[in-house]
């Protein structure tokens, strides 16, 4: 597996990302070809080697003719679709801009179609984002891991006036992303950088196990008194690793709720899209027996999960924290039995035969239709898969 790791000790921006990709070996000429096909007048990306607190890094500059346009998302999407980019590059670029648009629409109380792109609709930001999309595609990694993100402190001037760091759109984009404490009085993470992270990163945490093949250093524009203003990109490989992602645990202690209410709440949580829901017996104050109601979910689902817990139970507070999850790669699979087809999932491990898990609902349906014990349907499904494997 080819893997990339973003070390964001000084935050992340579009030009820092692009500089790190180029410094790690991505062809700048190929990036320029794609960006110049968008129809932006006189645009060109140049590179230079700079020093940041004594460390060398690649700095990219987007050169272009002056303009004062403020674009909508559909203008940029049309531009990307008309460009000479691969389908994957177009998809990456449009996904990043859509993330930005959703964040801008949220903070301005607008819609995705109506929201104006100000700073991020300028030529240099378009070139940074589209260039980064091209660069990530050319880098060809299977997984992107990222460190916690520092935003910096202080205030900045934007098109809508003076505001605190992180800028509103940046903060919206970083929902569910682990943040790193920083006392640097500067904007370390921009909306463009936050959108790249929110769109592309698969997992957050420390430097993963890998054989490092390349390291790229992308320089930011500002000179920071405290530290090098550099984004570091590790590129390497790792063998025999399981897929991984970042999920959230949300839980609460309950000791005064009837079992029927807990059961109803669990049903609501499953219907909402939770990855897992379970209870754990505990002993609470005054020797009262109680339960921990735990929910595992993706970051975007946290508000919905919390609303269900507060609405359906008597809890006055919930706990939540991010966890890294390793999992088998999975694929849908259907086996044929004497009672008909039964659906299930394959668990895939490199270098080993796949495992097969029949789906409960598929087995239950067959058991009801054929009036046979559920356990026999499960066993028939497993035997059917074993027979398939033996013939290969």
C-alpha positions in Angstrom: 0.0 0.0 0.0 1.3 3.4 -0.9 0.7 6.0 1.8 1.1 9.7 2.4 1.5 11.5 5.7 0.9 15.2 6.1 2.9 16.7 9.0 1.0 20.0 9.7 3.1 21.4 12.5 2.7 24.9 11.0 -0.8 24.3 9.6 -1.7 23.8 6.0 -2.7 25.9 3.0 -3.2 25.3 -0.7 0.2 26.6 -1.8 2.0 24.7 1.0 0.3 21.5 -0.1 1.2 22.2 -3.8 4.8 23.0 -2.8 5.1 19.8 -0.7 3.7 17.7 -3.6 6.2 19.2 -6.1 9.1 18.9 -3.6 8.2 15.2 -3.2 8.6 14.6 -6.9 5.3 15.4 -8.6 5.9 16.9 -12.1 5.2 20.7 -11.9 5.0 20.8 -15.8 2.1 18.3 -15.7 0.3 20.4 -13.0 0.8 23.6 -15.1 -0.6 21.9 -18.1 -3.8 21.1 -16.3 -4.2 24.4 -14.5 -3.5 26.4 -17.8 -6.3 24.4 -19.5 -8.9 26.0 -17.3 -8.9 29.2 -19.4 -7.6 31.5 -16.7 -5.7 34.3 -18.5 -1.9 34.3 -18.1 -1.8 31.8 -15.2 1.4 29.9 -14.5 2.8 28.2 -11.4 6.5 28.7 -10.6 8.7 27.1 -8.0 11.7 28.3 -6.0 13.8 27.0 -3.1 13.5 29.0 0.0 14.8 28.9 3.6 12.4 28.7 6.6 14.3 29.0 9.9 17.3 27.4 8.2 15.4 24.6 6.5 15.0 24.4 2.8 11.6 24.0 1.2 9.8 24.5 -2.1 7.7 27.6 -2.5 5.2 27.8 -5.3 3.8 31.1 -6.7 0.8 31.5 -8.9 1.5 34.2 -11.5 -1.6 35.6 -13.3 -3.1 38.7 -14.8 -4.9 41.0 -12.3 -8.6 40.4 -12.0 -11.5 41.3 -9.6 -13.9 38.4 -10.3 -16.0 36.8 -7.5 -17.2 33.4 -8.7 -19.9 31.0 -7.7 -19.4 27.3 -7.4 -21.0 26.5 -10.7 -18.6 28.9 -12.5 -15.6 27.0 -11.1 -17.2 23.6 -11.8 -17.8 24.5 -15.4 -14.2 25.7 -15.7 -12.9 22.4 -14.3 -15.2 20.3 -16.5 -13.9 22.2 -19.6 -10.2 21.7 -18.6 -7.9 19.0 -19.9 -7.8 17.0 -16.7 -8.4 13.3 -16.0 -11.7 12.3 -14.6 -10.2 11.6 -11.2 -8.5 15.0 -11.2 -11.8 16.7 -12.0 -13.6 14.7 -9.3 -11.0 15.6 -6.7 -11.0 19.3 -7.6 -14.8 19.5 -7.6 -15.1 17.7 -4.3 -12.7 20.1 -2.6 -14.5 23.1 -4.0 -17.9 21.6 -3.0 -16.6 21.2 0.6 -15.6 24.9 0.5 -18.9 25.9 -0.9 -20.8 24.0 1.8 -18.8 25.6 4.5 -19.2 29.1 3.1 -23.0 28.5 2.6 -23.3 27.4 6.2 -21.5 30.3 7.8 -23.3 32.9 5.6 -26.8 31.4 5.8 -26.9 30.9 2.0 -27.2 28.0 -0.4 -24.5 26.1 -2.3 -25.6 27.6 -5.6 -25.9 31.2 -4.4 -22.8 31.5 -2.2 -20.0 33.7 -3.5 -16.4 32.6 -3.4 -14.3 35.6 -2.5 -10.7 34.9 -1.6 -11.0 31.2 -2.6 -12.6 32.1 -6.0 -9.5 34.1 -7.0 -7.1 32.8 -9.7 -4.4 31.8 -7.2 -6.8 29.8 -5.0 -8.3 28.0 -8.0 -4.8 27.2 -9.3 -3.8 26.0 -5.8 -6.8 23.7 -5.4 -6.9 22.3 -9.0 -3.1 22.0 -8.9 -3.3 20.1 -5.6 -6.0 17.8 -7.1 -3.7 17.0 -10.1 -0.7 16.5 -7.8 -2.5 14.1 -5.5 -3.7 12.1 -8.5 -0.2 12.0 -10.0 1.3 11.0 -6.6 -0.9 7.9 -6.7 -1.2 7.1 -3.0 -3.8 4.6 -1.6 -4.2 6.3 1.7 -3.6 9.8 3.2 -2.9 10.2 7.0 -2.7 13.6 8.6 -1.4 15.0 11.9 -3.7 17.1 14.2 -4.1 20.6 12.7 -3.0 23.9 14.3 -5.1 26.9 13.3 -3.0 29.7 15.0 -4.4 32.6 16.9 -5.2 36.2 16.5 -7.4 38.1 14.0 -7.4 38.4 10.2 -8.9 40.7 7.6 -11.2 38.9 5.1 -13.7 40.1 2.5 -16.4 40.3 5.2 -14.3 42.3 7.7 -12.0 41.5 10.7 -12.6 38.1 12.3 -10.9 35.7 14.7 -8.7 32.8 13.7 -9.7 30.3 12.6 -11.8 32.0 9.9 -15.5 30.9 10.0 -15.2 28.8 6.9 -12.0 27.2 8.1 -13.6 26.3 11.5 -16.6 24.8 9.7 -14.4 22.7 7.5 -12.5 21.4 10.5 -15.5 20.0 12.3 -14.6 16.5 13.4 -10.8 17.0 12.7 -8.4 16.8 15.7 -6.9 20.3 16.3 -3.5 21.0 17.8 -2.9 23.8 20.3 -0.7 26.6 19.0 0.2 30.1 20.4 1.4 31.4 17.0 -0.2 34.7 16.3 -1.0 34.0 12.6 -3.4 32.2 10.4 -1.7 28.8 10.1 -4.5 26.9 8.4 -6.5 28.5 5.5 -9.9 27.6 4.2 -8.2 26.1 1.1 -5.9 23.9 3.3 -8.8 22.9 5.5 -10.9 21.9 2.5 -8.1 19.8 1.1 -7.8 18.0 4.5 -11.5 17.6 5.0 -11.9 16.1 1.5 -8.9 13.9 1.1 -7.6 12.7 4.5 -8.6 9.1 5.5 -7.1 9.1 9.0 -5.7 11.5 11.6 -2.9 10.7 14.0 0.8 10.3 14.3 3.3 9.2 11.6 2.1 5.7 10.6 4.4 2.7 10.1 5.9 2.9 6.6 9.0 2.6 4.5 9.7 6.3 3.6 10.5 6.8 -0.1 10.2 10.6 -0.4 9.8 13.7 1.8 8.5 16.9 0.4 8.7 20.3 2.1 6.1 23.0 1.1 6.8 26.5 2.3 4.1 29.0 3.4 4.2 32.6 2.4 4.7 34.1 5.9 7.8 34.1 8.1 6.9 32.9 11.5 9.1 34.0 14.5 8.4 30.8 16.4 9.0 28.0 13.9 9.6 27.1 10.3 6.4 27.8 8.2 6.6 24.5 6.4 4.3 21.6 5.6 6.1 18.3 5.5 4.8 15.4 3.3 6.0 11.8 3.8 5.4 9.4 1.0 6.1 5.6 1.4 4.8 2.1 1.5 3.6 -0.3 4.1 2.8 -4.0 3.8 0.1 -6.1 5.3 -1.8 -3.2 6.8 -5.5 -3.2 7.3 -7.7 -0.3 6.2 -8.0 2.4 8.8 -10.2 5.5 9.4 -11.2 7.9 12.2 -14.6 7.4 13.9 -16.1 8.9 17.1 -17.4 7.3 20.3 -20.3 9.1 21.9 -21.6 7.7 25.2 -23.6 8.5 28.3 -24.3 6.9 31.7 -27.9 6.0 32.5 -29.4 4.8 35.8 -33.0 6.1 35.7 -34.2 5.0 32.3 -36.5 2.0 31.7 -35.2 -0.8 29.6 -37.9 -0.1 27.0 -36.7 3.4 26.5 -33.1 2.3 26.1 -34.2 -0.3 23.5 -36.2 2.4 21.6 -33.2 4.7 21.7 -30.9 2.0 20.3 -33.3 1.5 17.5 -33.4 5.2 16.7 -29.5 5.3 16.7 -29.3 2.4 14.3 -31.9 4.0 12.0 -29.8 7.3 12.1 -26.8 5.5 10.6 -24.6 4.6 13.6 -21.8 2.2 12.9 -22.3 0.4 16.2 -24.5 0.8 19.3 -24.1 -1.2 22.6 -24.6 -1.1 26.3 -22.3 -1.9 29.2 -23.5 -2.7 32.7 -22.0 -0.4 35.4 -22.5 0.5 39.1 -23.3 4.1 39.7 -23.6 6.4 42.7 -25.7 5.3 45.7 -25.2 1.7 44.5 -27.6 2.0 41.7 -27.2 -0.3 38.7 -26.9 1.4 35.4 -25.7 1.2 31.8 -23.3 3.0 29.6 -25.0 3.6 26.2 -22.2 3.8 23.6 -22.4 4.8 20.0 -19.7 4.6 17.3 -20.3 6.9 14.4 -18.7 9.0 11.7 -18.0 12.7 12.5 -20.8 14.2 10.5 -23.4 12.1 12.4 -22.4 13.4 15.9 -25.0 16.2 16.1 -27.8 13.7 15.1 -26.6 11.1 17.6 -26.4 13.6 20.4 -29.9 15.0 19.6 -31.3 11.4 19.8 -29.6 10.8 23.2 -30.8 14.0 24.7 -34.3 13.7 23.3 -35.0 10.0 24.1 -33.2 9.6 27.4 -32.9 11.5 30.7 -29.2 12.2 30.2 -27.9 15.7 31.0 -24.6 15.2 29.2 -22.6 13.0 26.8 -18.9 12.3 26.3 -17.2 12.0 22.9 -13.8 11.4 21.5 -12.2 10.3 18.2 -10.7 6.8 17.8 -8.7 5.3 15.0 -10.3 2.1 13.6 -8.6 -0.7 11.7 -10.8 -2.8 9.6 -10.8 -5.5 6.9 -11.4 -4.4 3.3 -14.9 -5.7 2.5 -16.9 -6.6 -0.6 -20.5 -7.7 -1.1 -20.9 -11.4 -2.1 -23.9 -13.7 -2.7 -23.8 -17.5 -2.4 -26.3 -20.0 -3.8 -27.8 -22.6 -1.4 -30.6 -25.2 -1.9 -33.0 -22.6 -0.4 -31.9 -19.9 -2.8 -29.4 -17.0 -2.8 -28.0 -15.6 0.4 -26.2 -12.3 0.6 -23.2 -11.6 2.8 -19.8 -9.8 3.0 -16.3 -10.9 2.2 -13.4 -9.9 4.6 -10.3 -9.4 2.6 -6.7 -9.8 3.9 -3.7 -9.6 1.5 -2.2 -13.0 1.0 -4.9 -14.9 2.8 -8.2 -16.5 1.6 -11.2 -14.3 2.1 -13.7 -14.9 5.0 -17.4 -14.8 4.4 -20.1 -13.5 6.8 -23.8 -14.1 5.9 -26.1 -11.1 6.3 -28.6 -11.7 9.1 -31.6 -10.2 7.2 -30.9 -12.3 4.1 -30.7 -15.5 6.3 -33.8 -14.5 8.3 -35.8 -14.0 5.1 -34.8 -17.4 3.8 -35.6 -19.1 7.2 -39.0 -17.5 7.2 -39.8 -18.3 3.6 -38.6 -21.9 3.8 -39.7 -22.5 7.4 -36.3 -23.8 8.5 -34.2 -22.9 11.6 -32.1 -19.8 11.2 -28.9 -21.5 12.3 -29.2 -24.0 9.5 -29.5 -21.2 6.9 -26.3 -19.7 8.3 -24.5 -23.0 8.1 -25.7 -23.6 4.6 -24.4 -20.2 3.5 -21.0 -20.9 5.0 -20.8 -24.3 3.4 -21.8 -22.9 0.0 -19.0 -20.3 0.3 -16.5 -23.0 1.3 -17.5 -25.1 -1.7 -16.9 -22.1 -4.0 -13.5 -21.6 -2.5 -12.5 -25.2 -2.9 -13.3 -25.1 -6.7 -11.0 -22.1 -7.3 
